[in-house]
């Protein structure tokens, strides 16, 4: 006997509404974002199909996949029809997509400008709801030696300890460093604390003969370079 909350599987949909068949017949690019998510969800309930449920989620998030990528399992599970298992499936799929983008950053071996730093580091700041502070270590020819997470904090900020930054640089024989951190709000304007910290670290770097070449602020797939803006 059918119940009000009985799930409707994709196989029970009208043929033209089946995203899996549509993908097979016309290719993955023919599917809308809601249809792609519906394949991950697999089933809806008596109230709505998986596509309708996916459309409802996307509408709530202003059709912004970046916002969807930031949701936790608990936050996704608040949507009626999304349990823990479906939430985990969605998050895992989005994480795979994020990791695929890492291949672009792996091609950056030498820093010639702020754009190179952005391509190198953007994967580390993608979908973060908290602030993180990283340092990129360079050789004398500006080749990338490594990058290191220095600290992480809440939405309002994080603390970057100069002793930790330059100890890391000395231990890895870096000739220079580039600083980077994110603003979860997406606002790229440096705060007075950002400017003060940059001055403090630049002075320390000059004393140790390990110059700070730049400080980038990341937010919503964009960045601000303090060196480019004349703020160093």
C-alpha positions in Angstrom: 0.0 0.0 0.0 1.4 3.4 -1.0 2.0 6.0 1.7 2.2 9.7 1.5 6.0 9.8 2.0 6.7 6.8 -0.2 9.8 7.5 -2.3 9.6 7.7 -6.1 12.6 6.2 -7.7 14.0 7.6 -11.0 12.8 4.4 -12.8 9.2 5.4 -11.9 9.5 8.8 -13.6 8.3 9.6 -17.1 11.0 8.6 -19.6 11.7 12.2 -20.7 12.3 13.2 -17.0 14.9 10.6 -16.3 18.3 12.4 -16.0 20.3 9.1 -16.3 18.7 8.2 -19.6 19.1 11.8 -20.8 22.8 11.7 -19.9 23.2 8.4 -21.9 21.3 9.7 -24.9 22.6 13.3 -25.1 25.7 13.5 -22.9 26.5 15.0 -19.5 26.5 18.6 -20.8 22.8 18.3 -21.7 21.8 18.0 -18.1 20.9 21.0 -15.8 22.6 21.3 -12.5 19.4 20.1 -10.8 19.3 17.0 -13.0 23.0 16.2 -12.1 22.2 16.5 -8.4 19.1 14.4 -8.9 21.2 11.6 -10.2 23.2 11.8 -6.9 20.1 11.9 -4.8 18.5 9.0 -6.7 14.9 9.3 -5.4 12.4 11.8 -4.1 9.2 11.3 -2.2 5.5 11.6 -2.7 5.8 15.4 -2.6 8.4 15.8 -5.2 10.8 14.1 -7.6 14.5 14.2 -7.1 14.8 16.9 -9.7 12.2 19.0 -8.0 14.0 18.5 -4.7 17.3 19.5 -6.3 15.7 22.6 -7.8 14.3 23.5 -4.4 17.8 23.2 -2.8 19.4 25.2 -5.6 16.7 27.9 -5.4 17.3 28.3 -1.7 21.1 28.8 -2.4 20.4 31.3 -5.2 21.5 28.6 -7.8 25.0 29.0 -6.6 27.1 25.8 -6.6 29.8 27.5 -4.5 27.2 27.9 -1.7 26.2 24.3 -2.1 29.8 23.2 -1.8 30.2 25.0 1.5 27.3 23.2 3.2 28.0 20.6 5.9 26.2 17.2 6.2 24.1 18.7 9.0 23.1 21.7 6.9 22.2 19.7 3.8 20.2 17.3 6.0 17.9 20.1 7.0 16.3 20.0 3.6 13.2 17.8 3.6 14.0 14.7 1.6 17.8 14.8 2.2 19.0 12.4 4.8 22.6 11.9 6.0 23.5 9.4 3.2 22.3 11.6 0.4 24.0 14.6 2.0 27.3 12.7 2.1 26.9 11.6 -1.5 26.4 15.3 -2.6 29.4 16.5 -0.6 31.6 13.7 -1.9 30.7 14.5 -5.5 31.4 18.2 -5.0 34.7 17.4 -3.3 35.8 15.3 -6.3 35.0 18.2 -8.6 37.1 20.5 -6.4 40.0 18.1 -6.4 39.9 17.9 -10.1 40.5 21.6 -10.3 43.8 21.0 -8.4 45.5 19.9 -11.6 45.6 23.5 -12.7 47.5 24.6 -9.6 49.9 21.7 -9.8 51.3 23.2 -13.1 52.5 26.3 -11.2 56.2 25.7 -10.4 57.5 29.3 -10.7 56.0 32.5 -9.4 56.1 35.4 -11.9 53.3 37.4 -10.5 50.2 37.4 -8.3 48.2 35.4 -10.8 50.5 32.5 -10.3 50.1 32.6 -6.6 46.3 32.7 -7.0 46.4 29.6 -9.3 48.7 27.8 -6.9 46.7 28.5 -3.7 43.0 28.9 -4.7 42.3 25.2 -4.1 43.3 25.6 -0.4 40.8 28.3 0.1 37.9 26.9 -1.9 34.6 26.5 0.0 36.0 27.5 3.4 33.7 28.9 6.1 36.7 29.8 8.3 39.8 31.8 7.8 43.2 30.2 7.1 46.7 31.7 6.8 49.2 30.1 4.4 52.8 30.8 3.4 54.4 30.0 0.1 58.1 29.4 0.2 60.3 30.3 -2.8 63.8 29.7 -4.0 66.1 32.5 -5.2 64.8 32.0 -8.7 61.2 32.2 -7.4 60.6 28.5 -7.9 58.0 27.1 -5.5 59.6 25.1 -2.8 56.4 24.3 -0.8 53.4 25.9 0.9 52.4 25.6 4.5 49.2 26.1 6.6 50.3 28.4 9.4 47.0 28.8 11.3 43.2 28.6 11.0 40.5 30.4 12.9 36.9 31.4 12.8 34.9 33.6 10.4 36.3 36.7 11.9 40.0 36.0 11.6 43.0 34.0 12.4 46.4 34.6 14.1 49.6 34.4 12.1 52.6 34.0 14.3 55.8 35.6 12.7 58.0 33.1 14.6 56.2 30.1 13.1 56.3 31.7 9.6 60.0 32.4 9.5 60.9 29.2 11.4 59.2 27.4 8.6 61.0 29.5 6.0 64.4 28.9 7.6 63.8 25.1 8.0 63.0 24.8 4.4 65.8 27.1 3.2 63.5 29.6 1.5 64.9 32.7 -0.1 61.6 34.6 0.1 58.0 34.1 1.1 54.5 35.0 -0.1 51.7 35.3 2.4 48.1 34.4 1.7 44.8 34.2 3.7 41.1 34.2 2.9 38.1 36.3 3.9 35.1 34.0 4.2 32.9 37.0 3.7 34.2 37.4 0.2 35.3 41.0 0.9 38.8 41.4 -0.5 39.5 44.8 1.2 42.4 44.3 3.6 41.6 45.3 7.2 43.8 47.4 9.4 44.9 44.2 11.1 45.9 42.7 7.7 47.9 45.8 6.8 49.6 45.9 10.2 50.5 42.2 10.1 51.9 42.6 6.6 54.1 45.5 7.7 55.3 43.5 10.8 56.1 40.5 8.7 57.8 42.5 6.0 60.1 44.1 8.6 60.9 40.8 10.1 61.7 39.3 6.7 64.0 42.2 5.8 65.9 41.7 9.1 66.3 37.9 8.3 67.1 38.5 4.6 63.9 36.5 3.7 61.8 39.2 2.0 58.0 39.0 1.9 57.2 39.5 -1.8 53.4 39.7 -1.5 50.3 39.1 0.6 47.2 37.8 -1.2 43.7 37.9 0.2 41.3 35.3 -1.3 37.5 35.4 -1.5 34.9 33.8 -3.7 37.3 32.7 -6.5 38.9 36.2 -6.6 41.9 37.8 -4.9 43.6 41.0 -4.0 47.4 41.3 -4.2 48.8 43.8 -1.7 52.0 44.1 -3.9 49.9 44.9 -7.0 47.9 47.5 -5.0 51.0 49.2 -3.6 50.1 48.2 0.0 53.4 46.4 0.8 
